């Protein structure tokens, strides 16, 4: 199937990339890899534009056929999942979860998963005939912008750290200032 070209816009609620599953190409954001679009896995790629001296705002998309997703996840287990931003200003914030996909081959684990799917969906996958992955979470980041001030609030774990970068102009942020606003120590 030929590649489809889409233009990503700031509002992820429009059906753009829902969750980036793998990202071997990274330059200020994922530039190539596998992402979900409409709940289905697609390869995506953003080419550098010599004319713009930057990456264009367009991504090529093409479906991931058959077992290729599982093959890709085993070849390059890095994953990045973004929450969807549903407002124009992003004030509710966004989560980014980085980690590794770990193939789960244990038939007992697959059987328990199949039983849970059957209970929830009424369809029972056959253990040993599907790919199942656990996620080893390596980092969780929460980023929120305050539209009124232009400040960027960031919380990262592990290790737990939190800071604010004050908006200095409409497009610039100041240095990191440690704060305690979101993370709670126990």
Backbone as a ProteinNet text record, in pm:
[ID]
protein_1_A
[PRIMARY]
XXXXXXXXXXXXXXXXXXXXXXXXXXXXXXXXXXXXXXXXXXXXXXXXXXXXXXXXXXXXXXXXXXXXXXXXXXXXXXXXXXXXXXXXXXXXXXXXXXXXXXXXXXXXXXXXXXXXXXXXXXXXXXXXXXXXXXXXXXXXXXXXXXXXXXXXXXXXXXXXXXXXXXXXXXXXXXXXXXXXXXXXXX
[TERTIARY]
84.9	0	88.8	51.2	128.5	120.4	222.5	224.6	120.9	61.7	-33	39.4	18.6	83	-23	7.6	-82.7	-5.6	-76.2	-13.5	-61.1	33.7	-1.2	-28.1	-130.2	-159.9	-150.8	-150.8	-129.8	-236.3	-357.8	-466.4	-465.7	-417.6	-408.7	-545.6	-650.6	-783.6	-837.7	-760.9	-809.6	-780.2	-730.4	-702.7	-558.5	-472.2	-330.8	-269.8	-140.9	-75.8	-131.8	-189.1	-251.1	-148.6	-62	41.5	158.8	275.8	396.1	444.4	454.8	492.6	643.5	706.2	852.4	901	1023.5	1073.7	1224.2	1270.2	1414.5	1465.9	1377.6	1419.1	1365.7	1455	1414.1	1494	1424.9	1488.5	1385.9	1391.6	1301.2	1161.8	1130.4	1010.1	1026.4	943	959.3	944.6	1041.9	1039.9	1017.9	1037.7	1007.3	982.6	905.5	877.1	742.6	677	544.1	452.7	335.2	237.6	99	8.2	-130.8	-205.3	-282.3	-370.2	-502.8	-607.2	-736	-729.8	-640.3	-626.1	-544.6	-495	-417.3	-272.6	-175.8	-35.2	3.2	74.6	126.1	272	352.7	485.4	465.2	552.5	548.1	689.5	700	831.1	813.7	899.7	900.9	1037.6	1038.1	1163.4	1212.1	1343.8	1404	1392.3	1351.7	1337.7	1458.9	1534.1	1650.5	1603.5	1490.6	1438	1402.4	1341.6	1301.9	1413.3	1517.7	1625.2	1567.6	1466	1398.3	1313.5	1252.2	1158.8	1027	969.8	839.4	733.4	617.7	508.8	427.4	482.5	410.1	480.5	399.6	449.3	389.7	472.8	421.6	375.5	261.7	208.1	181.4	212.5	172.9	150.3	53.2	13.9	126.3	129.4	221.7	150.3	199.7	129.5	157.4	55.8	67.3	150.4	247.7	331.1	448.1	455	569.3	577.9	463.9	467.7	540.9	506.5	574.6	722.9	754.9	895.3	970.2	907.5	970.4	987.6	886.2	894.8	1005.8	1031.1	1138.8	1274.8	1278.2	1404	1444.1	1348.1	1373.8	1264.9	1291.5	1185.9	1151.4	1217.2	1187.2	1045.6	971.4	837.2	821.6	733.5	698.6	549.2	477	332	300.7	229.7	187.3	38.3	-4.4	-148.1	-194.3	-320.7	-375.7	-401.1	-367.5	-399.2	-535.6	-629.8	-766	-811.4	-724.6	-761.9	-654.6	-694.2	-602.3	-479.4	-498.1	-386.7	-307.6	-357.1	-283.5	-278.4	-367.5	-364	-381.1	-448.8	-466.3	-338.5	-244.2	-116.4	-112.7	7.5	29.3	125.9	99.4	189.5	270	395	480.4	540.2	519.1	572.3	673.9	796.1	903.5	937.3	967.9	1004.6	1046.5	1041.8	1078.8	966.5	940.1	843.4	918.4	864.2	927.1	829.6	871.9	786.2	754.4	627.1	582.1	544.6	630.3	610.2	546.1	536.7	483.3	335.7	303.9	167.2	69.6	113.3	26.9	-14.4	81.3	51.7	-40.4	-12	-97	-238.5	-250.8	-383.4	-463.3	-397.3	-466	-508.7	-422.5	-456.1	-575.9	-574.2	-683.7	-815.2	-809.9	-931.4	-984.1	-894.3	-936.1	-997	-937.7	-992.9	-1130.2	-1143.4	-1272.2	-1379.2	-1343.5	-1440.1	-1482	-1387.4	-1416.4	-1479.8	-1437.6	-1480.1	-1566.1	-1569.3	-1645	-1571.6	-1448.8	-1364.8	-1244.6	-1208.7	-1098.7	-982.9	-873.2	-755.3	-698.9	-634.9	-579.3	-434.3	-405.3	-267.3	-167.8	-54.2	49.6	33.9	-80.2	-105.5	-115	-72.1	-68.5	56.9	93	208.9	159.8	225.3	190.2	317.6	307.8	423	390.2	485.5	480.1	558.3	531.2	603.6	686.6	816.3	908.1	917.2	843.2	840.5	972.3	1038.1	1166	1155.5	1055.1	1038.3	896.5	841.7	712.1	734.3	684.1	696.6	557.8	531.4	408.2	447.7	389.3	419	287.3	283.3	163.2	205.9	128.8	154.3	43.9	84	-11.5	-29.9	-146.1	-170.8	-159.9	-203	-202	-60.3	31.1	167	270.7	238	335.7	433.4	411	501.2	482.4	591.6	590	620.1	526.2	544.4	583.8	689.6	737.7	761.5	710.8	738.4	788.7	899.4	961.9	988.6	968.5	997	1041.6	1130.7	1229.9	1354.6	1439.3	1413.6	1316.4	1243.4	1143.5	1209	1166.5	1213.7	1105.2	1102.9	998	1055.2	1012	1060.2	959.2	979.3	899	996.2	956.9	1032.3	937.1	969.7	882.9	883	764.6	754.8	819.9	918.6	986.3	936.7	895.8	831	724.7	657	552.4	608	737.8	797	920.1	950.8	1072.5	1042.5	1125.2	1114.4	1245.8	1235.3	1354.7	1419.4	1515.7	1586.6	1494.7	1532.9	1457.4	1464.9	1349.4	1341.5	1276.6	1345.8	1284.8	1157.6	1055.4	931.2	878.4	780.1	706.8	560.1	500.6	362.3	279.5	340	267.6	313.3	443.6	497.9	491.4	455.4	448	543.6	632	723.6	659.2	693.6	635.9	743.2
-118.5	0	123.9	224.2	347.5	424.9	504	585.4	696.5	730.3	840.7	954.8	1075.8	1191.1	1265.2	1289.5	1367.2	1484.2	1585.7	1698.5	1696	1690.7	1690.1	1832.7	1848.1	1979.1	1968.7	2080.4	2081.3	2001.9	1998.1	1928.4	1781.2	1695.7	1552.7	1487.4	1555.7	1499.7	1488.7	1530.8	1528.7	1398	1295.5	1168.4	1156.8	1246.1	1236.3	1122.7	1121.7	1014	1005.2	890.1	872.1	830.9	739.1	691.3	646.3	695.6	652.6	525.7	416.5	288.7	267.2	298.2	290.7	416.3	456.5	580.3	573.7	498.2	496.4	630.3	715.1	846.4	954.5	1035.4	1139.7	1265.9	1377.4	1508.2	1608.1	1645.9	1734.8	1674.2	1567.7	1487.1	1363.1	1261.4	1144.1	1182.1	1142.3	1173.3	1049.5	930.3	807	697.9	597.7	487.4	425.7	375.3	316.5	386.9	426.2	495.1	439.5	462.9	424.2	537.7	504.7	598.9	526.7	580.2	511.9	376.5	363.1	238.4	132.3	160.6	63.6	110.1	15.1	55.2	96.3	207.9	259.4	297.5	271.5	331.2	479.3	564.7	706.9	756.1	858.3	913.1	1059	1143	1285.6	1316.5	1367	1395	1537.2	1551.2	1683.2	1759	1885.9	1969.3	2060.3	2044.2	2130.1	2273.3	2286.6	2420.2	2495.6	2425	2488	2490.5	2409.1	2387.8	2340.5	2257.1	2203	2084.9	2017.7	1911.5	1973.9	1920.3	1967.6	1921.2	1981.5	1944.2	1827.1	1752.6	1640.1	1509.3	1406.8	1272.1	1177.3	1087	980.1	867.6	809.1	697.4	580.5	459.8	339.8	228.4	140.6	39.7	-58.8	-105.4	-210.7	-343.3	-424.2	-548.6	-660.7	-743.9	-869	-862.8	-950.9	-965.6	-867.9	-774.3	-682.9	-596.2	-561.4	-480.8	-556	-681.9	-762.5	-776.9	-796.8	-807.6	-678.3	-564.8	-434.1	-410.5	-448	-428.4	-514.2	-629.8	-714	-664.1	-611.2	-558.8	-430	-340.7	-212	-192.9	-234.4	-236.3	-101.2	6.3	136.8	179.3	228.9	280.1	418.1	495.5	627.8	643.9	664.9	683.6	824.4	898	1034.1	1033.6	1110.1	1130.5	1231.6	1226.9	1320.3	1455.3	1561	1696.9	1729.5	1766.8	1786.3	1931.3	2021.4	2163.4	2239.8	2352.9	2431.8	2478.3	2514.6	2567.7	2459.4	2337	2229.1	2245.3	2325	2355.3	2235.4	2129.2	2011.7	1928.9	1956.9	1888.3	1762.4	1707.7	1586.8	1495.4	1366.7	1265.8	1204.1	1172.7	1098.2	983.5	863.9	745.2	680.8	668.7	604.4	472.6	373.7	244.7	147	20.1	-88.6	-190.5	-242.4	-351	-482.6	-568.4	-697.2	-806.8	-889.8	-997.6	-1094.3	-1131.2	-1225.1	-1356.2	-1458.1	-1587.2	-1690.4	-1662.4	-1758.6	-1788.3	-1914.7	-1954.1	-1925	-1939	-1907.3	-1761.6	-1672.1	-1528.4	-1500.1	-1561.1	-1540.5	-1593.3	-1704.2	-1760.3	-1666.3	-1607.7	-1512.8	-1388.3	-1343.2	-1229	-1263	-1381	-1423.1	-1430	-1479.9	-1488.2	-1347.9	-1254.1	-1116.6	-1049.9	-1073.6	-1018	-1077.8	-1208.8	-1275.8	-1218.9	-1194.8	-1140.6	-998.3	-919.7	-779.7	-761	-843.4	-819.4	-929.9	-1045.4	-1155.9	-1230.2	-1198.3	-1264.4	-1321.7	-1444.8	-1506.8	-1540.2	-1464.8	-1499	-1633.7	-1702.6	-1835.4	-1821.5	-1856.8	-1845.6	-1916.5	-1850.9	-1903.9	-1861.2	-1798.4	-1757.4	-1604.8	-1532.6	-1387	-1338.3	-1215	-1152.6	-1070.4	-1087	-1012.5	-948.3	-822.8	-749.1	-686.2	-689	-611.2	-482.8	-378.8	-253.2	-227.4	-215.5	-177.1	-24.2	43.3	189.8	242.3	325.3	381.9	527.7	598.2	738.6	784.1	863.9	927.7	1078.3	1152.1	1298.1	1359.5	1461.6	1538.1	1681.6	1737.3	1875	1949.2	2067.8	2150.9	2295.1	2364.2	2505.6	2589.4	2699.4	2796.1	2902.6	2901.2	2991.1	3138.2	3171.1	3311.7	3365.9	3282.5	3329.9	3282.1	3175.2	3116.6	3023.7	2999	2911.9	2765.5	2692.1	2548.6	2475.7	2389	2307.8	2167.4	2111.3	1978.5	1895.7	1772.8	1675.3	1548.8	1493.3	1374.7	1273.7	1147	1038.3	917.8	833.8	851.3	919.1	967.1	1001.3	1118.5	1133	1240.3	1377.6	1458.1	1596.2	1678.7	1803.5	1891.3	2032.4	2101.2	2237.7	2315.8	2446.4	2537	2618.8	2646.7	2737.2	2851	2969.1	3086.3	3132.8	3168.7	3225.8	3363.2	3382.5	3512.5	3595.6	3528.6	3594.2	3496.4	3533.2	3445.1	3311.4	3305.9	3182.1	3135.6	3195.7	3160.1	3128.2	3041.3	3003	3031.8	3062.5	3088.7	2959.7	2973.7	2859.7	2781.2	2658.4	2572.8	2627.2	2631.2	2668.4	2551.2	2491.8	2378.6	2421.6	2338.4	2361.7	2227.2	2233	2114.1	2148.1	2093.7	2127.1	2001.8	1904.6	1786.1	1660.8	1639.7	1519.2	1529.5	1421.1	1416.3	1309.9	1343.4	1243.4	1175.2	1049.1	971.8	932.8
0	0	0	-74.3	-83.2	47.2	72.1	193.6	182.8	294	303.3	372.4	326.6	391	471.1	598.7	683.1	740.8	779	848.1	991.7	1084.8	1226.1	1271.1	1350.9	1407.7	1558.2	1626	1770.8	1845.8	1795.7	1865.1	1827.7	1919	1890.4	1884.2	1924.4	1918.7	1777.1	1677.3	1540.3	1468.3	1539.1	1474	1429.4	1472.9	1439.3	1521.3	1538.4	1611.4	1752.6	1787.2	1918.1	2022.4	1985.8	2077.5	1993.7	2024.3	1954.6	2023.8	1948.3	2006.7	2002.4	1891.3	1881.9	1810.5	1840.4	1780.2	1757.5	1658.3	1631.4	1579.5	1523.1	1476.6	1568	1626	1719.8	1691.5	1676.2	1668.7	1716.9	1841.2	1913.7	1935.5	1867.1	1887.2	1799.8	1815.1	1728.7	1581.8	1500.5	1357.1	1271	1329.6	1258.2	1360.1	1321.7	1411	1380.2	1483.9	1471.4	1570.9	1523.4	1607.7	1579.6	1673	1651.6	1583.2	1483.2	1415	1400.1	1459.2	1456.3	1524.8	1623.3	1697.5	1626.2	1506.1	1428.9	1417.2	1415.8	1405.7	1263	1255.3	1128.5	1146.3	1042.5	1037.2	1009.7	1065.6	1032.1	1008.9	926.6	892.8	854.4	906.8	873.8	813.5	693	623.1	650.7	659.4	676	544.5	551.5	432.8	420.3	313.2	288.6	264.6	195	166.1	293.5	389.7	515.7	618.9	596.2	693.1	826.3	817.1	934.1	887.5	983.4	947.7	905.2	799	753.1	851.6	848.3	937.7	885.9	788.8	732.9	763.4	790.1	816.7	713.2	661.1	576.3	668.5	638.8	716.1	623.5	670.9	598.9	699.7	674.3	772.3	803.1	926	967.7	941.4	847.2	815.6	916.1	938.3	1013.2	1138.9	1147.8	1266.5	1271.5	1176.9	1174.9	1299.8	1359.6	1481.1	1591.1	1611.3	1713.5	1680.2	1552.6	1511.6	1542.3	1511.5	1537.4	1687.2	1766.1	1910.9	1971.4	1915	1965.4	1916.8	1794.1	1740.2	1811.7	1830.9	1896.9	2002.6	2126	2227.2	2289.7	2248.7	2307.6	2269.9	2368.4	2340	2402.1	2343.9	2394.2	2374.4	2481.9	2474.1	2522	2438.5	2472.3	2501.8	2601.2	2619.3	2515	2484.4	2386.5	2451.2	2381.4	2424.9	2364.3	2447.1	2397.6	2396.7	2439.7	2435.2	2359.4	2306.7	2224.7	2304	2431.5	2509.6	2583.2	2586.7	2654.4	2804.5	2862.3	3004.5	3095.7	3047.5	3132.9	3141.7	3055.2	3060.3	2976.5	2965	2885.5	2958	2947.8	3002.3	2889.6	2917.9	2826	2906.2	2858.9	2926.3	2834.5	2883.5	2807.7	2875	2793.3	2850.1	2743.4	2781.6	2690.1	2687.8	2568.5	2553.4	2573.4	2659.3	2688.2	2647	2552.3	2503.3	2617.1	2627.4	2730.8	2663	2680.5	2614.7	2706.8	2836.4	2932.5	2902.3	2875.6	2840.1	2954.1	3079.4	3193.2	3193.7	3167.9	3162.7	3044.6	2929.8	2812	2837	2908.8	2940	3029.4	3130.8	3218.1	3139.6	3049.9	2965.2	2876.5	2814	2726.1	2803.2	2926.5	3009	3041.4	3072.2	3102.2	2978.6	2862.3	2737.8	2712.2	2730.7	2708.6	2801.4	2928.2	3024.5	2986.7	2935.1	2903.8	2766.6	2669.2	2531.3	2470.7	2537.6	2481.3	2371.2	2348	2246.7	2319.1	2292	2365	2271.6	2282.9	2204.1	2248.2	2156.2	2185.3	2232.4	2359.3	2410.9	2319.2	2299.2	2211.3	2066.6	2033.7	1894.8	1880.1	1983.4	1974.8	2046	2017.2	2080.8	2199	2312.2	2432.6	2485.8	2521.7	2572.4	2707	2796.6	2919.9	2892.5	2968.6	2951.5	3076	3057	3163.5	3158.4	3247.4	3246.2	3301.8	3222.1	3262.8	3304.1	3249.5	3287.1	3257	3346.9	3326.8	3339.4	3242.3	3244	3230.6	3310.1	3298.7	3267.2	3161.5	3120.3	3107.5	3167.2	3160.5	3137.2	3053.8	3028.3	3091	3150.1	3203.7	3096	3031.9	2919.7	2959.5	3079.3	3122.6	3141	3194.6	3224.3	3122.8	3048.9	2957	3026.5	3157.5	3233.5	3193.6	3197.5	3170.4	3301	3345.9	3466	3421.6	3481.7	3443.2	3568.9	3566.4	3672.8	3604.6	3655.5	3595.5	3706.3	3671.9	3764.8	3686	3729.4	3834.9	3779.4	3863	4002.2	4005.9	4116.1	4122.1	4119.5	4025.4	4018.7	3950.6	3987.4	3937.8	3925.1	3819.9	3801.9	3720	3721.6	3641	3557.1	3434.9	3348.1	3315.5	3366	3349.7	3203.8	3156.4	3023.1	3022.1	2936	2929.4	2811.3	2704.5	2590.3	2540.5	2434.2	2380.3	2332.8	2300.5	2247.4	2323.6	2437.1	2510.5	2656.6	2711.6	2852.8	2922.9	3051.5	3131.8	3180.1	3270.9	3328	3421.5	3449.7	3541.1	3683.7	3748.9	3890.4	3963.7	4061.5	4134	4206.4	4201.7	4275	4325.1	4412.5	4456.6	4441.1	4335.2	4302.9	4275.3	4208.5	4163.3	4238.3	4244.9	4307.5	4459.2	4522.6	4669.5	4717.1	4810.6	4864.6	4983.1	5001.2	5113.2	5209
[MASK]
++++++++++++++++++++++++++++++++++++++++++++++++++++++++++++++++++++++++++++++++++++++++++++++++++++++++++++++++++++++++++++++++++++++++++++++++++++++++++++++++++++++++++++++++++++++++++

